[in-house]
Amino acid sequence: MPNDSHRRAAEFHDLAAHAHRVAAAHHEKEDHLSAHEHSRQAMEHSAKAYEAAQEAFRQSESFQKKK
């Protein structure tokens, strides 16, 4: 089960990275409104990735204690 939590955290990290790349592309095109929206999405995904990583850590820790 800890693997599911780690996978979920990794997916959010990937989503955040993608949103950052898209935001950067929009900034280069001087489309600042779209870039701002993608930056906001990246921040949300980053926050969810952090929460998921913390949960994965807690689950891994409790899994190790049970062994």
Secondary structure, 3 states (H helix, E strand, C coil): CHHHHHHHHHHHHHHHHHHHHHHHHHHHCCCHHHHHHHHHHHHHHHHHHHHHHHHHHHHHHHHHHHC
